[in-house]
Amino acid sequence: MPVNSEFRGKSVIVTGGTSGIGLVTAQLFASKGANVIITGKNREKGKKALSQMKGKGDVEFYKGNVAGVQETQKLIELAKRKHGGLDVLVNNAGVYLSKKIDETSEEEWDWIMNTNLKGVFIASRFAIPLLRESRGCIVNVASVSGIVGVRNEAAYCASKGGVIQLTKAMALDYARDGIRVNAVCPGDVETPMMWEALNRVEDKSLAVEQDKALHPLGRFGRADEVAKLIIYLSSEDASFITGAAVSIDGGWSAY
């Protein structure tokens, strides 16, 4: 199958790109001609992800923690050295915690905030100079949990709400530079992270039905559905969209 040329020659970084939404997004960008760098903290997962993308385009793996300043600076420098700059940054790396505030330790709070929110800040901070040159864009992966309150997700909700507000602020700050900044806000999506969380529940089948019922469409989302939205927001078709937090949650946030 010939490669779609929509993003041919474009330089793209997808953080947390070794599984779930990030992996499918990277595959889709690569299939459309982009030069893609995916990040992750686990080298073996990185190798596995690359093996799944053989023949889909130019993709490489960078091992690093998005909340690490020096590691993330080197990531951005890699994109400039290898691909001449940066056109699209997808801040997708994220972790999940199911606990109330009085059950959450300071270490757990910092873990959630460092990955989900600080990671977006650090990567964006270093990417902005290159995105000014390319008049590129940032797409942040937030969550429906950043829009509505969810039981037992206090730290996670706070981190994703922060991502949405950071998105809006950056969109205003860099609009005159031609940089668009948007967020996608998925509901429950069938990814390893979602199933890992459900597997920890005592009655998994009941939890699955209850979670599906939160979505008026009556099902979980798919990673490819979110990836297609990310691709759209990164494309010229979305050239007049910035500062948006786009729900893709089966109607959950419409309640």
N, C-alpha and C positions, 0 to 999 in steps of 0.2 A: 504494500500500500504506500503511495507517495506521501511524503510529509507535507502537511498543510503549511503554507508559507506565511500565515498571518503574523507570526512573531519571529520570522526568520531573522537571525542575527541579533535579536534582542538579548540582553543580559538580565537574567532573573535569579533571585535568591529566594528560596523557600525554607524558612527555619522550621525545625521539627518535621523534616521531609522524609523520614524513614518509614512512616506508617500512616494509616488513616487518611484524613483529609489532605495532609501535606504531601504524602506520597502520590495520591491520585492527581493532585494539582500539578505536581512536578511532571508527572507522566503526560498530562494534557498540554502543558506548556512545551515540553520537548517535542511532542507530536506535531506541534504547530511551528516548529523551527527554532525555538529559543535555545540559548545556551544556559543551562540551569545548574545552579549549585544548591544542593540540599544539605542541611545541617542536622546534627544529632549528637548525643553524648555517647552513644554506643557504636563502636567501630563495626562489630559483627552485624548489627542491624543495618548499618550503612552499606556494608557489602551485600547483604541480602536485598536491600532496596535497589541497588544498582543492577543486580542480577535480574530483577524483575523488569527493569527498564531497558534491557539490551535491545537494540534495534529501534528504539523509540526516539532517538535523537542524542544530542550532546548533553550528558548529565554527569556530574561528579559529586563526590561526597566530601564534606568538610566536618571533621570531628571537633566539636566545641560546645561550650555552654553559652547560651544567648545572653545570660546575665553577667558573663565575664567580659570586662571592658577590653582587655588586651586581646582575648580570643576573638571577640566580635570585630574589633578594629582590623585584625589580620584577615578576617573573612571578607570584609569590604575591600581591603587592599587586594585580595585574591581575585575578586571580580574585576577590579580595574586592570590588574596585570594580565589576566587570562583573556578577558573579554572586552577590554577597552573602556569599561565603565559599568554603569548599572542603569537599567530601565525600569525594573519592577522589583520591589521588595514585598514579599508576603510574610508577615509576622504571624506565623502559625503555631510555633512552639508553645505548648501549654501542659499544665498538670491539673489534676482534679483532687479535691478533698471533700468528703462527705462528713461534716461535723458541725455542731452548733458552736457558737463562740466560746461558751464556758468549757467546752471539750477540746478546744483548739490550743495547742501549745504555741509559744512564741516562735519556736523553730519551725513549726508547720506553717504559721502565718507568713514568716519570712520566705519559706520555700515557695509558697503559692505566689506571693507578690513578686519575688525576684524573677521567677520564670514567666508568669503571665503578664506582668505589667512592666517591671524594670527591663525585662528582655526586649519589649517593644520600644521602650525609650532608648536603650543603648543602641540597638540596631538602627533605629531611625536617625539617631543623632549622627552616626558615622555615615549613613547613606545619603543624607540630605545634600552634601556638596556634589556628589555624583549625580543625584537626581535633578539638581539644578541644571547641570550641563545637558542632560538628556531630556529635560522636561518630562520626567517619568512619574511614577506613581507608587503609592504604598497601599496595600490592602491588609488590614489587621483582622485576624480571626478572633472575634469576641464571642458572645453567646447570648441566647435568650435569657440566661441567668444574669446578664448585665442590664437587662431591660425590666424584668419582673423579679420579684422576690421568690426565692425557692427555699423550702424547708431544708435544713441540714446542709446548707451550702454557703454559709455566711462569708467565709474568706474567699471562696471561689466567686460568689456574686460580687463582692467588693472589687476583686481584681478585674473582672470582666466589665463591670460598670466603669472602672477607671480607664480601661482600654477604649471604651466608647467615647468618653469625654476627652481623652488624649487625642483620639482621631479627629474630633470636631475642632479642637484647639489647633492642631497641626494643619488642618485643612485651611483654616483662616490665616494662619501665620505664613503659609507658603503658597497661597493661591496666586499671588503676583509673580512668583517664580515659575509658574506653570506646573507646579507639582500638585497632583490630586491625591487626596488621602481619604480612604473610605474603610468601612468595617462591614464584615458579614457577621450575622448573629444567628448561628444555627440552634435548632432545638436538639433533641437527642438524635444523634447520627450513629449508624452502625459502624463503629470503629473499635479497634482493640481496647482503647481507653474506656469506651462505654461498657463493653462487655466485661472488662476487668472490674469495673465498679459494681455491675449487677451480680457478678459472681461472688461478691463479698456479702450479698444480702442473704439472709436465712431462707426466705421463700422466694427464690428467683422467679418462678413462673408468675407469682402474684405481682412482684415488682415490675415485671415486663408489661403485664396487662395494665397496671396502674400508670406506668410511664407512657404507654401508648395512648391511654385515655386523655392525657394532658394535651395531646395534639388533635385538634378537631378533625384532621384528615385520617386519624385512626391508625397511624403507622409511624415507624421511625424514618428519619431521612437516610439518604445514601451519600457516601462520600463524594461520588461523582456529581451529584446534584449541587453540592456546595462548591466543588471545584469549578464547575461550569459558571457559577455566579462570580467566583474570583476571576476567572478568565475574562468574563464580560466586563467587570469593573476595571480590569487592566487594559482593555482594548480601546481603540478609537471610537467604538460605538458608544462608550460611556464618557466621552470627552467633556460633557457638561455636568457630570456628577462628581461632587466632592463634598466632604463633610457628612456623608450619609452613613447611617447604621442600618443596613438592609437585613430585615428579618427573613430567615429561611427556616421556619420552625413548624410547618404544618398548621399554622394558625394559632399556636400556643399564646403568643403575645397579644392576640386580638381579644382575649377575655377581658 
